[in-house]
Amino acid sequence: MRPVIPYVTAALLFGLGVYGVLRRRNAVLVLMAVELMLNAVNLILVTADTTAKAALPHGGQVFALFVIVLAAAEIGVGLAIVLQLYRLRASVAVDEVPLTEPPVPVPATTVVERPATTVGVDRPSAGSGVDGPEGER
């Protein structure tokens, strides 16, 4: 007999994650909703592993660990993208991201160019015949 409570809980968590992805405008909250969906999948994998006789021992737990590693990588890349979005647009609203336009370049800070000078540098010319300290040839 299969346990029903973990499957129902996972379905509710997954549904809540889908609702969060579809209804939230903040990119960080969308990433949190995606993580909730991935955790629901982990719950299903571990529950299926404990109830089914599989050829691979602890296969569901191995797959759950794999999903956790992928989720960690996804959240790292996702937060880096959100940080760049905030730097470019000063907002993390998903609706304000133009998907068809190239990003607007960030204005560079003002850099004062100084003229190239050789003050204090005294180098002999290539044909002067001076090879070392004075007196040596």
N, CA, C and O atoms as CSV, one atom per row, in Angstrom:
chain,resi,resn,atom,element,x,y,z
A,1,MET,N,N,0.841,-1.187,0.000
A,1,MET,CA,C,0.000,0.000,0.000
A,1,MET,C,C,0.889,1.255,0.000
A,1,MET,O,O,1.857,1.348,0.755
A,2,ARG,N,N,0.550,2.175,-0.831
A,2,ARG,CA,C,1.339,3.397,-0.953
A,2,ARG,C,C,0.833,4.454,0.030
A,2,ARG,O,O,-0.373,4.619,0.217
A,3,PRO,N,N,1.773,5.165,0.653
A,3,PRO,CA,C,1.337,6.252,1.542
A,3,PRO,C,C,0.801,7.421,0.719
A,3,PRO,O,O,1.411,7.830,-0.268
A,4,VAL,N,N,-0.315,7.937,1.127
A,4,VAL,CA,C,-0.976,8.999,0.372
A,4,VAL,C,C,-0.528,10.383,0.842
A,4,VAL,O,O,-0.439,11.310,0.037
A,5,ILE,N,N,-0.252,10.524,2.108
A,5,ILE,CA,C,0.028,11.846,2.678
A,5,ILE,C,C,1.259,12.506,2.041
A,5,ILE,O,O,1.181,13.689,1.710
A,6,PRO,N,N,2.383,11.816,1.851
A,6,PRO,CA,C,3.520,12.502,1.207
A,6,PRO,C,C,3.233,12.928,-0.231
A,6,PRO,O,O,3.692,13.981,-0.673
A,7,TYR,N,N,2.473,12.107,-0.959
A,7,TYR,CA,C,2.156,12.476,-2.342
A,7,TYR,C,C,1.225,13.689,-2.396
A,7,TYR,O,O,1.390,14.569,-3.240
A,8,VAL,N,N,0.257,13.727,-1.498
A,8,VAL,CA,C,-0.658,14.876,-1.461
A,8,VAL,C,C,0.100,16.130,-1.027
A,8,VAL,O,O,-0.107,17.213,-1.576
A,9,THR,N,N,0.977,15.973,-0.040
A,9,THR,CA,C,1.780,17.114,0.407
A,9,THR,C,C,2.674,17.627,-0.717
A,9,THR,O,O,2.804,18.836,-0.909
A,10,ALA,N,N,3.287,16.711,-1.458
A,10,ALA,CA,C,4.141,17.117,-2.577
A,10,ALA,C,C,3.326,17.806,-3.665
A,10,ALA,O,O,3.782,18.781,-4.262
A,11,ALA,N,N,2.115,17.300,-3.924
A,11,ALA,CA,C,1.263,17.939,-4.935
A,11,ALA,C,C,0.867,19.345,-4.496
A,11,ALA,O,O,0.843,20.266,-5.313
A,12,LEU,N,N,0.556,19.516,-3.209
A,12,LEU,CA,C,0.212,20.854,-2.708
A,12,LEU,C,C,1.415,21.800,-2.777
A,12,LEU,O,O,1.273,22.964,-3.153
A,13,LEU,N,N,2.588,21.300,-2.415
A,13,LEU,CA,C,3.792,22.134,-2.504
A,13,LEU,C,C,4.093,22.526,-3.949
A,13,LEU,O,O,4.450,23.670,-4.230
A,14,PHE,N,N,3.946,21.572,-4.852
A,14,PHE,CA,C,4.207,21.869,-6.257
A,14,PHE,C,C,3.191,22.878,-6.791
A,14,PHE,O,O,3.554,23.799,-7.523
A,15,GLY,N,N,1.925,22.706,-6.426
A,15,GLY,CA,C,0.891,23.657,-6.852
A,15,GLY,C,C,1.139,25.046,-6.295
A,15,GLY,O,O,0.936,26.043,-6.988
A,16,LEU,N,N,1.582,25.115,-5.037
A,16,LEU,CA,C,1.907,26.410,-4.438
A,16,LEU,C,C,3.093,27.057,-5.154
A,16,LEU,O,O,3.126,28.274,-5.335
A,17,GLY,N,N,4.064,26.241,-5.560
A,17,GLY,CA,C,5.202,26.765,-6.317
A,17,GLY,C,C,4.790,27.288,-7.682
A,17,GLY,O,O,5.258,28.343,-8.109
A,18,VAL,N,N,3.909,26.555,-8.376
A,18,VAL,CA,C,3.416,27.020,-9.683
A,18,VAL,C,C,2.651,28.325,-9.517
A,18,VAL,O,O,2.804,29.244,-10.322
A,19,TYR,N,N,1.827,28.410,-8.477
A,19,TYR,CA,C,1.090,29.646,-8.211
A,19,TYR,C,C,2.066,30.801,-7.963
A,19,TYR,O,O,1.852,31.907,-8.460
A,20,GLY,N,N,3.128,30.554,-7.204
A,20,GLY,CA,C,4.115,31.598,-6.929
A,20,GLY,C,C,4.843,32.052,-8.179
A,20,GLY,O,O,5.128,33.240,-8.332
A,21,VAL,N,N,5.150,31.115,-9.081
A,21,VAL,CA,C,5.834,31.489,-10.325
A,21,VAL,C,C,4.920,32.328,-11.204
A,21,VAL,O,O,5.365,33.294,-11.824
A,22,LEU,N,N,3.642,31.961,-11.259
A,22,LEU,CA,C,2.724,32.659,-12.159
A,22,LEU,C,C,2.229,33.990,-11.609
A,22,LEU,O,O,1.906,34.885,-12.390
A,23,ARG,N,N,2.161,34.149,-10.301
A,23,ARG,CA,C,1.549,35.341,-9.730
A,23,ARG,C,C,2.537,36.380,-9.211
A,23,ARG,O,O,2.174,37.550,-9.089
A,24,ARG,N,N,3.740,36.001,-8.908
A,24,ARG,CA,C,4.689,36.946,-8.317
A,24,ARG,C,C,5.387,37.761,-9.392
A,24,ARG,O,O,5.655,37.275,-10.491
A,25,ARG,N,N,5.676,39.012,-9.049
A,25,ARG,CA,C,6.400,39.889,-9.966
A,25,ARG,C,C,7.865,40.030,-9.569
A,25,ARG,O,O,8.706,40.357,-10.406
A,26,ASN,N,N,8.168,39.789,-8.319
A,26,ASN,CA,C,9.530,39.925,-7.825
A,26,ASN,C,C,10.338,38.694,-8.230
A,26,ASN,O,O,9.906,37.564,-8.003
A,27,ALA,N,N,11.497,38.909,-8.822
A,27,ALA,CA,C,12.306,37.798,-9.332
A,27,ALA,C,C,12.824,36.904,-8.212
A,27,ALA,O,O,12.960,35.696,-8.408
A,28,VAL,N,N,13.112,37.463,-7.055
A,28,VAL,CA,C,13.589,36.652,-5.935
A,28,VAL,C,C,12.481,35.725,-5.453
A,28,VAL,O,O,12.742,34.564,-5.137
A,29,LEU,N,N,11.253,36.219,-5.394
A,29,LEU,CA,C,10.132,35.377,-4.979
A,29,LEU,C,C,9.826,34.306,-6.017
A,29,LEU,O,O,9.399,33.206,-5.665
A,30,VAL,N,N,10.039,34.614,-7.281
A,30,VAL,CA,C,9.864,33.597,-8.331
A,30,VAL,C,C,10.897,32.490,-8.151
A,30,VAL,O,O,10.572,31.311,-8.292
A,31,LEU,N,N,12.140,32.860,-7.841
A,31,LEU,CA,C,13.167,31.846,-7.590
A,31,LEU,C,C,12.828,30.999,-6.367
A,31,LEU,O,O,13.084,29.796,-6.358
A,32,MET,N,N,12.254,31.616,-5.338
A,32,MET,CA,C,11.842,30.854,-4.161
A,32,MET,C,C,10.722,29.886,-4.507
A,32,MET,O,O,10.687,28.772,-3.984
A,33,ALA,N,N,9.813,30.289,-5.371
A,33,ALA,CA,C,8.730,29.404,-5.789
A,33,ALA,C,C,9.267,28.226,-6.599
A,33,ALA,O,O,8.770,27.108,-6.468
A,34,VAL,N,N,10.267,28.467,-7.426
A,34,VAL,CA,C,10.889,27.373,-8.184
A,34,VAL,C,C,11.568,26.395,-7.227
A,34,VAL,O,O,11.503,25.182,-7.428
A,35,GLU,N,N,12.212,26.912,-6.197
A,35,GLU,CA,C,12.830,26.037,-5.199
A,35,GLU,C,C,11.775,25.206,-4.473
A,35,GLU,O,O,12.019,24.040,-4.161
A,36,LEU,N,N,10.625,25.781,-4.204
A,36,LEU,CA,C,9.535,25.033,-3.580
A,36,LEU,C,C,9.071,23.894,-4.481
A,36,LEU,O,O,8.782,22.796,-4.004
A,37,MET,N,N,9.001,24.155,-5.772
A,37,MET,CA,C,8.628,23.105,-6.719
A,37,MET,C,C,9.681,21.990,-6.744
A,37,MET,O,O,9.332,20.810,-6.793
A,38,LEU,N,N,10.944,22.353,-6.712
A,38,LEU,CA,C,12.003,21.341,-6.708
A,38,LEU,C,C,11.980,20.509,-5.427
A,38,LEU,O,O,12.256,19.310,-5.463
A,39,ASN,N,N,11.657,21.131,-4.303
A,39,ASN,CA,C,11.554,20.377,-3.057
A,39,ASN,C,C,10.360,19.434,-3.071
A,39,ASN,O,O,10.414,18.366,-2.462
A,40,ALA,N,N,9.290,19.805,-3.750
A,40,ALA,CA,C,8.158,18.893,-3.902
A,40,ALA,C,C,8.565,17.670,-4.717
A,40,ALA,O,O,8.159,16.550,-4.405
A,41,VAL,N,N,9.354,17.879,-5.744
A,41,VAL,CA,C,9.858,16.753,-6.540
A,41,VAL,C,C,10.762,15.867,-5.685
A,41,VAL,O,O,10.714,14.642,-5.797
A,42,ASN,N,N,11.584,16.479,-4.834
A,42,ASN,CA,C,12.432,15.688,-3.940
A,42,ASN,C,C,11.596,14.827,-3.001
A,42,ASN,O,O,11.937,13.671,-2.749
A,43,LEU,N,N,10.515,15.378,-2.487
A,43,LEU,CA,C,9.633,14.615,-1.604
A,43,LEU,C,C,9.028,13.420,-2.333
A,43,LEU,O,O,8.929,12.332,-1.766
A,44,ILE,N,N,8.631,13.614,-3.564
A,44,ILE,CA,C,8.082,12.504,-4.351
A,44,ILE,C,C,9.158,11.449,-4.608
A,44,ILE,O,O,8.882,10.254,-4.504
A,45,LEU,N,N,10.367,11.867,-4.938
A,45,LEU,CA,C,11.444,10.911,-5.207
A,45,LEU,C,C,11.780,10.064,-3.982
A,45,LEU,O,O,11.941,8.848,-4.091
A,46,VAL,N,N,11.884,10.698,-2.827
A,46,VAL,CA,C,12.231,9.957,-1.617
A,46,VAL,C,C,11.084,9.047,-1.198
A,46,VAL,O,O,11.325,7.922,-0.762
A,47,THR,N,N,9.844,9.508,-1.321
A,47,THR,CA,C,8.695,8.671,-0.975
A,47,THR,C,C,8.597,7.472,-1.903
A,47,THR,O,O,8.326,6.358,-1.454
A,48,ALA,N,N,8.812,7.691,-3.181
A,48,ALA,CA,C,8.763,6.578,-4.130
A,48,ALA,C,C,9.894,5.594,-3.865
A,48,ALA,O,O,9.722,4.390,-4.056
A,49,ASP,N,N,11.036,6.083,-3.433
A,49,ASP,CA,C,12.155,5.193,-3.139
A,49,ASP,C,C,11.861,4.309,-1.936
A,49,ASP,O,O,12.224,3.133,-1.927
A,50,THR,N,N,11.212,4.862,-0.930
A,50,THR,CA,C,10.944,4.068,0.269
A,50,THR,C,C,9.803,3.078,0.068
A,50,THR,O,O,9.743,2.067,0.767
A,51,THR,N,N,8.907,3.341,-0.860
A,51,THR,CA,C,7.759,2.449,-1.039
A,51,THR,C,C,7.949,1.434,-2.154
A,51,THR,O,O,7.320,0.377,-2.122
A,52,ALA,N,N,8.780,1.714,-3.122
A,52,ALA,CA,C,8.934,0.807,-4.264
A,52,ALA,C,C,10.218,0.004,-4.126
A,52,ALA,O,O,11.208,0.472,-3.563
A,53,LYS,N,N,10.178,-1.194,-4.644
A,53,LYS,CA,C,11.379,-2.028,-4.696
A,53,LYS,C,C,12.067,-1.745,-6.023
A,53,LYS,O,O,11.608,-2.202,-7.070
A,54,ALA,N,N,13.141,-1.011,-5.988
A,54,ALA,CA,C,13.830,-0.615,-7.218
A,54,ALA,C,C,15.093,-1.447,-7.396
A,54,ALA,O,O,15.632,-2.000,-6.437
A,55,ALA,N,N,15.549,-1.523,-8.628
A,55,ALA,CA,C,16.787,-2.245,-8.913
A,55,ALA,C,C,17.992,-1.491,-8.354
A,55,ALA,O,O,18.985,-2.105,-7.964
A,56,LEU,N,N,17.905,-0.175,-8.316
A,56,LEU,CA,C,18.980,0.652,-7.782
A,56,LEU,C,C,18.680,0.946,-6.314
A,56,LEU,O,O,17.691,1.620,-6.025
A,57,PRO,N,N,19.493,0.468,-5.386
A,57,PRO,CA,C,19.201,0.750,-3.979
A,57,PRO,C,C,19.368,2.241,-3.688
A,57,PRO,O,O,20.352,2.865,-4.085
A,58,HIS,N,N,18.406,2.775,-3.003
A,58,HIS,CA,C,18.376,4.196,-2.636
A,58,HIS,C,C,18.426,5.097,-3.869
A,58,HIS,O,O,19.033,6.168,-3.836
A,59,GLY,N,N,17.800,4.672,-4.933
A,59,GLY,CA,C,17.808,5.449,-6.175
A,59,GLY,C,C,17.102,6.781,-6.038
A,59,GLY,O,O,17.568,7.788,-6.571
A,60,GLY,N,N,15.974,6.802,-5.325
A,60,GLY,CA,C,15.244,8.054,-5.132
A,60,GLY,C,C,16.035,9.058,-4.333
A,60,GLY,O,O,15.990,10.257,-4.610
A,61,GLN,N,N,16.765,8.573,-3.336
A,61,GLN,CA,C,17.584,9.474,-2.530
A,61,GLN,C,C,18.755,10.022,-3.344
A,61,GLN,O,O,19.149,11.177,-3.180
A,62,VAL,N,N,19.301,9.193,-4.211
A,62,VAL,CA,C,20.390,9.656,-5.081
A,62,VAL,C,C,19.877,10.728,-6.034
A,62,VAL,O,O,20.531,11.751,-6.239
A,63,PHE,N,N,18.699,10.490,-6.618
A,63,PHE,CA,C,18.123,11.486,-7.520
A,63,PHE,C,C,17.753,12.761,-6.768
A,63,PHE,O,O,17.903,13.861,-7.301
A,64,ALA,N,N,17.269,12.622,-5.528
A,64,ALA,CA,C,16.940,13.798,-4.727
A,64,ALA,C,C,18.195,14.617,-4.433
A,64,ALA,O,O,18.166,15.846,-4.485
A,65,LEU,N,N,19.288,13.936,-4.127
A,65,LEU,CA,C,20.544,14.648,-3.902
A,65,LEU,C,C,21.004,15.358,-5.170
A,65,LEU,O,O,21.509,16.479,-5.110
A,66,PHE,N,N,20.830,14.709,-6.314
A,66,PHE,CA,C,21.166,15.321,-7.595
A,66,PHE,C,C,20.315,16.571,-7.837
A,66,PHE,O,O,20.825,17.585,-8.312
A,67,VAL,N,N,19.028,16.501,-7.515
A,67,VAL,CA,C,18.144,17.660,-7.688
A,67,VAL,C,C,18.552,18.785,-6.745
A,67,VAL,O,O,18.471,19.956,-7.114
A,68,ILE,N,N,18.988,18.449,-5.535
A,68,ILE,CA,C,19.430,19.474,-4.591
A,68,ILE,C,C,20.675,20.191,-5.121
A,68,ILE,O,O,20.784,21.412,-5.007
A,69,VAL,N,N,21.600,19.443,-5.691
A,69,VAL,CA,C,22.812,20.053,-6.259
A,69,VAL,C,C,22.447,20.959,-7.434
A,69,VAL,O,O,22.969,22.068,-7.556
A,70,LEU,N,N,21.554,20.483,-8.294
A,70,LEU,CA,C,21.120,21.323,-9.417
A,70,LEU,C,C,20.385,22.568,-8.932
A,70,LEU,O,O,20.535,23.642,-9.515
A,71,ALA,N,N,19.594,22.435,-7.874
A,71,ALA,CA,C,18.875,23.588,-7.335
A,71,ALA,C,C,19.842,24.612,-6.762
A,71,ALA,O,O,19.625,25.816,-6.899
A,72,ALA,N,N,20.904,24.145,-6.124
A,72,ALA,CA,C,21.900,25.075,-5.587
A,72,ALA,C,C,22.588,25.839,-6.714
A,72,ALA,O,O,22.811,27.045,-6.604
A,73,ALA,N,N,22.921,25.143,-7.789
A,73,ALA,CA,C,23.530,25.827,-8.936
A,73,ALA,C,C,22.543,26.793,-9.575
A,73,ALA,O,O,22.914,27.896,-9.978
A,74,GLU,N,N,21.295,26.377,-9.665
A,74,GLU,CA,C,20.266,27.233,-10.272
A,74,GLU,C,C,20.048,28.496,-9.456
A,74,GLU,O,O,19.891,29.579,-10.019
A,75,ILE,N,N,20.037,28.369,-8.145
A,75,ILE,CA,C,19.802,29.548,-7.317
A,75,ILE,C,C,21.009,30.486,-7.365
A,75,ILE,O,O,20.842,31.703,-7.291
A,76,GLY,N,N,22.213,29.942,-7.486
A,76,GLY,CA,C,23.394,30.798,-7.614
A,76,GLY,C,C,23.384,31.597,-8.903
A,76,GLY,O,O,23.635,32.802,-8.892
A,77,VAL,N,N,23.096,30.936,-10.008
A,77,VAL,CA,C,23.025,31.620,-11.303
A,77,VAL,C,C,21.836,32.578,-11.328
A,77,VAL,O,O,21.940,33.694,-11.838
A,78,GLY,N,N,20.716,32.139,-10.780
A,78,GLY,CA,C,19.519,32.987,-10.771
A,78,GLY,C,C,19.719,34.258,-9.970
A,78,GLY,O,O,19.312,35.335,-10.407
A,79,LEU,N,N,20.338,34.151,-8.806
A,79,LEU,CA,C,20.580,35.350,-8.007
A,79,LEU,C,C,21.602,36.269,-8.663
A,79,LEU,O,O,21.514,37.488,-8.516
A,80,ALA,N,N,22.566,35.712,-9.380
A,80,ALA,CA,C,23.511,36.559,-10.121
A,80,ALA,C,C,22.788,37.330,-11.221
A,80,ALA,O,O,23.071,38.507,-11.447
A,81,ILE,N,N,21.861,36.671,-11.899
A,81,ILE,CA,C,21.079,37.354,-12.938
A,81,ILE,C,C,20.201,38.426,-12.322
A,81,ILE,O,O,20.086,39.520,-12.874
A,82,VAL,N,N,19.576,38.134,-11.183
A,82,VAL,CA,C,18.727,39.119,-10.508
A,82,VAL,C,C,19.562,40.311,-10.053
A,82,VAL,O,O,19.107,41.452,-10.138
A,83,LEU,N,N,20.773,40.060,-9.573
A,83,LEU,CA,C,21.646,41.155,-9.149
A,83,LEU,C,C,22.010,42.054,-10.327
A,83,LEU,O,O,22.002,43.278,-10.192
A,84,GLN,N,N,22.326,41.471,-11.472
A,84,GLN,CA,C,22.623,42.273,-12.661
A,84,GLN,C,C,21.385,43.029,-13.135
A,84,GLN,O,O,21.484,44.172,-13.581
A,85,LEU,N,N,20.230,42.394,-13.040
A,85,LEU,CA,C,18.982,43.061,-13.404
A,85,LEU,C,C,18.743,44.267,-12.510
A,85,LEU,O,O,18.312,45.318,-12.985
A,86,TYR,N,N,19.016,44.125,-11.228
A,86,TYR,CA,C,18.842,45.246,-10.310
A,86,TYR,C,C,19.847,46.355,-10.606
A,86,TYR,O,O,19.511,47.535,-10.508
A,87,ARG,N,N,21.068,45.989,-10.966
A,87,ARG,CA,C,22.066,47.015,-11.289
A,87,ARG,C,C,21.704,47.776,-12.557
A,87,ARG,O,O,21.955,48.977,-12.652
A,88,LEU,N,N,21.116,47.088,-13.530
A,88,LEU,CA,C,20.759,47.743,-14.789
A,88,LEU,C,C,19.467,48.539,-14.688
A,88,LEU,O,O,19.384,49.649,-15.215
A,89,ARG,N,N,18.465,47.993,-14.024
A,89,ARG,CA,C,17.131,48.586,-14.029
A,89,ARG,C,C,16.700,49.194,-12.705
A,89,ARG,O,O,15.674,49.873,-12.653
A,90,ALA,N,N,17.447,48.971,-11.642
A,90,ALA,CA,C,17.090,49.420,-10.296
A,90,ALA,C,C,15.748,48.842,-9.864
A,90,ALA,O,O,15.021,49.460,-9.086
A,91,SER,N,N,15.426,47.670,-10.364
A,91,SER,CA,C,14.193,46.978,-10.014
A,91,SER,C,C,14.386,45.496,-10.310
A,91,SER,O,O,15.133,45.126,-11.216
A,92,VAL,N,N,13.704,44.649,-9.532
A,92,VAL,CA,C,13.763,43.211,-9.779
A,92,VAL,C,C,12.405,42.684,-10.208
A,92,VAL,O,O,12.127,41.493,-10.072
A,93,ALA,N,N,11.564,43.563,-10.723
A,93,ALA,CA,C,10.251,43.140,-11.203
A,93,ALA,C,C,10.415,42.379,-12.513
A,93,ALA,O,O,11.073,42.847,-13.442
A,94,VAL,N,N,9.807,41.206,-12.568
A,94,VAL,CA,C,9.935,40.352,-13.748
A,94,VAL,C,C,9.216,40.966,-14.941
A,94,VAL,O,O,9.650,40.786,-16.079
A,95,ASP,N,N,8.140,41.677,-14.705
A,95,ASP,CA,C,7.358,42.255,-15.799
A,95,ASP,C,C,8.093,43.373,-16.522
A,95,ASP,O,O,7.773,43.677,-17.671
A,96,GLU,N,N,9.062,43.982,-15.878
A,96,GLU,CA,C,9.765,45.117,-16.476
A,96,GLU,C,C,10.993,44.709,-17.289
A,96,GLU,O,O,11.701,45.573,-17.807
A,97,VAL,N,N,11.251,43.431,-17.405
A,97,VAL,CA,C,12.425,42.961,-18.142
A,97,VAL,C,C,12.078,42.887,-19.619
A,97,VAL,O,O,11.208,42.106,-20.003
A,98,PRO,N,N,12.737,43.681,-20.460
A,98,PRO,CA,C,12.478,43.574,-21.895
A,98,PRO,C,C,13.175,42.342,-22.460
A,98,PRO,O,O,14.389,42.186,-22.325
A,99,LEU,N,N,12.408,41.482,-23.082
A,99,LEU,CA,C,12.980,40.244,-23.593
A,99,LEU,C,C,13.459,40.370,-25.031
A,99,LEU,O,O,14.230,39.531,-25.496
A,100,THR,N,N,13.016,41.408,-25.750
A,100,THR,CA,C,13.382,41.543,-27.156
A,100,THR,C,C,14.409,42.632,-27.405
A,100,THR,O,O,15.023,42.659,-28.472
A,101,GLU,N,N,14.611,43.523,-26.460
A,101,GLU,CA,C,15.548,44.624,-26.643
A,101,GLU,C,C,16.901,44.259,-26.030
A,101,GLU,O,O,16.957,43.535,-25.036
A,102,PRO,N,N,17.979,44.753,-26.614
A,102,PRO,CA,C,19.280,44.532,-25.972
A,102,PRO,C,C,19.357,45.356,-24.690
A,102,PRO,O,O,18.671,46.371,-24.573
A,103,PRO,N,N,20.167,44.945,-23.743
A,103,PRO,CA,C,20.250,45.696,-22.493
A,103,PRO,C,C,20.858,47.072,-22.710
A,103,PRO,O,O,21.717,47.264,-23.571
A,104,VAL,N,N,20.399,48.014,-21.919
A,104,VAL,CA,C,20.910,49.377,-21.985
A,104,VAL,C,C,22.276,49.387,-21.308
A,104,VAL,O,O,22.406,48.901,-20.185
A,105,PRO,N,N,23.298,49.932,-21.970
A,105,PRO,CA,C,24.623,49.933,-21.334
A,105,PRO,C,C,24.638,50.837,-20.113
A,105,PRO,O,O,24.009,51.895,-20.096
A,106,VAL,N,N,25.354,50.410,-19.113
A,106,VAL,CA,C,25.486,51.183,-17.894
A,106,VAL,C,C,26.473,52.304,-18.158
A,106,VAL,O,O,27.558,52.057,-18.685
A,107,PRO,N,N,26.116,53.549,-17.798
A,107,PRO,CA,C,27.062,54.641,-18.031
A,107,PRO,C,C,28.317,54.436,-17.192
A,107,PRO,O,O,28.250,54.157,-15.995
A,108,ALA,N,N,29.447,54.580,-17.845
A,108,ALA,CA,C,30.728,54.383,-17.167
A,108,ALA,C,C,31.021,55.578,-16.278
A,108,ALA,O,O,30.533,56.683,-16.518
A,109,THR,N,N,31.806,55.350,-15.271
A,109,THR,CA,C,32.209,56.456,-14.414
A,109,THR,C,C,33.162,57.356,-15.187
A,109,THR,O,O,33.825,56.913,-16.125
A,110,THR,N,N,33.223,58.598,-14.793
A,110,THR,CA,C,34.058,59.566,-15.490
A,110,THR,C,C,35.526,59.269,-15.209
A,110,THR,O,O,35.958,59.224,-14.057
A,111,VAL,N,N,36.270,59.071,-16.266
A,111,VAL,CA,C,37.698,58.794,-16.147
A,111,VAL,C,C,38.443,59.963,-16.767
A,111,VAL,O,O,38.209,60.322,-17.921
A,112,VAL,N,N,39.333,60.546,-15.999
A,112,VAL,CA,C,40.131,61.665,-16.486
A,112,VAL,C,C,41.374,61.083,-17.126
A,112,VAL,O,O,42.161,60.401,-16.469
A,113,GLU,N,N,41.551,61.355,-18.422
A,113,GLU,CA,C,42.732,60.864,-19.123
A,113,GLU,C,C,43.871,61.849,-18.917
A,113,GLU,O,O,43.713,63.055,-19.101
A,114,ARG,N,N,44.999,61.319,-18.538
A,114,ARG,CA,C,46.170,62.150,-18.313
A,114,ARG,C,C,47.106,61.996,-19.497
A,114,ARG,O,O,47.226,60.905,-20.055
A,115,PRO,N,N,47.769,63.071,-19.885
A,115,PRO,CA,C,48.709,62.950,-21.004
A,115,PRO,C,C,49.893,62.073,-20.609
A,115,PRO,O,O,50.348,62.089,-19.465
A,116,ALA,N,N,50.373,61.320,-21.571
A,116,ALA,CA,C,51.514,60.441,-21.319
A,116,ALA,C,C,52.773,61.282,-21.189
A,116,ALA,O,O,53.127,62.023,-22.106
A,117,THR,N,N,53.439,61.172,-20.069
A,117,THR,CA,C,54.679,61.921,-19.847
A,117,THR,C,C,55.771,60.949,-19.459
A,117,THR,O,O,55.511,59.856,-18.955
A,118,THR,N,N,56.984,61.365,-19.701
A,118,THR,CA,C,58.143,60.554,-19.320
A,118,THR,C,C,59.002,61.319,-18.335
A,118,THR,O,O,60.229,61.290,-18.423
A,119,VAL,N,N,58.372,61.995,-17.409
A,119,VAL,CA,C,59.102,62.779,-16.422
A,119,VAL,C,C,59.809,61.824,-15.473
A,119,VAL,O,O,59.197,60.896,-14.946
A,120,GLY,N,N,61.080,62.050,-15.259
A,120,GLY,CA,C,61.840,61.224,-14.331
A,120,GLY,C,C,62.391,59.956,-14.949
A,120,GLY,O,O,63.090,59.203,-14.271
A,121,VAL,N,N,62.103,59.697,-16.201
A,121,VAL,CA,C,62.611,58.499,-16.856
A,121,VAL,C,C,63.734,58.935,-17.775
A,121,VAL,O,O,63.518,59.727,-18.691
A,122,ASP,N,N,64.910,58.432,-17.540
A,122,ASP,CA,C,66.061,58.804,-18.344
A,122,ASP,C,C,66.651,57.529,-18.910
A,122,ASP,O,O,67.436,56.856,-18.242
A,123,ARG,N,N,66.284,57.192,-20.128
A,123,ARG,CA,C,66.757,55.975,-20.762
A,123,ARG,C,C,67.633,56.348,-21.951
A,123,ARG,O,O,67.333,57.291,-22.683
A,124,PRO,N,N,68.707,55.608,-22.135
A,124,PRO,CA,C,69.559,55.892,-23.302
A,124,PRO,C,C,68.868,55.431,-24.571
A,124,PRO,O,O,68.045,54.516,-24.569
A,125,SER,N,N,69.228,56.089,-25.640
A,125,SER,CA,C,68.636,55.702,-26.915
A,125,SER,C,C,69.272,54.412,-27.392
A,125,SER,O,O,70.279,53.973,-26.837
A,126,ALA,N,N,68.692,53.799,-28.419
A,126,ALA,CA,C,69.153,52.491,-28.885
A,126,ALA,C,C,70.563,52.541,-29.467
A,126,ALA,O,O,71.289,51.555,-29.347
A,127,GLY,N,N,70.974,53.614,-30.077
A,127,GLY,CA,C,72.278,53.665,-30.738
A,127,GLY,C,C,73.319,54.433,-29.961
A,127,GLY,O,O,74.304,54.863,-30.561
A,128,SER,N,N,73.168,54.635,-28.669
A,128,SER,CA,C,74.094,55.476,-27.927
A,128,SER,C,C,75.373,54.765,-27.551
A,128,SER,O,O,76.366,55.425,-27.245
A,129,GLY,N,N,75.389,53.436,-27.562
A,129,GLY,CA,C,76.593,52.695,-27.231
A,129,GLY,C,C,76.770,52.485,-25.746
A,129,GLY,O,O,77.774,51.895,-25.346
A,130,VAL,N,N,75.885,52.919,-24.933
A,130,VAL,CA,C,75.985,52.738,-23.489
A,130,VAL,C,C,75.316,51.429,-23.140
A,130,VAL,O,O,74.119,51.251,-23.367
A,131,ASP,N,N,76.106,50.493,-22.576
A,131,ASP,CA,C,75.562,49.180,-22.261
A,131,ASP,C,C,75.329,48.988,-20.773
A,131,ASP,O,O,74.549,48.111,-20.399
A,132,GLY,N,N,75.929,49.718,-19.958
A,132,GLY,CA,C,75.779,49.504,-18.529
A,132,GLY,C,C,76.095,50.772,-17.783
A,132,GLY,O,O,75.910,51.873,-18.303
A,133,PRO,N,N,76.579,50.619,-16.547
A,133,PRO,CA,C,76.957,51.804,-15.782
A,133,PRO,C,C,78.096,52.547,-16.469
A,133,PRO,O,O,78.786,52.001,-17.330
A,134,GLU,N,N,78.272,53.769,-16.081
A,134,GLU,CA,C,79.272,54.600,-16.740
A,134,GLU,C,C,80.656,53.998,-16.591
A,134,GLU,O,O,81.013,53.482,-15.531
A,135,GLY,N,N,81.404,54.067,-17.624
A,135,GLY,CA,C,82.760,53.568,-17.612
A,135,GLY,C,C,82.877,52.160,-18.165
A,135,GLY,O,O,83.981,51.745,-18.515
A,136,GLU,N,N,81.821,51.428,-18.257
A,136,GLU,CA,C,81.874,50.072,-18.797
A,136,GLU,C,C,81.445,50.090,-20.240
A,136,GLU,O,O,80.530,50.825,-20.612
A,137,ARG,N,N,82.106,49.275,-21.070
A,137,ARG,CA,C,81.734,49.147,-22.479
A,137,ARG,C,C,81.758,47.744,-22.873
A,137,ARG,O,O,81.473,47.421,-24.027
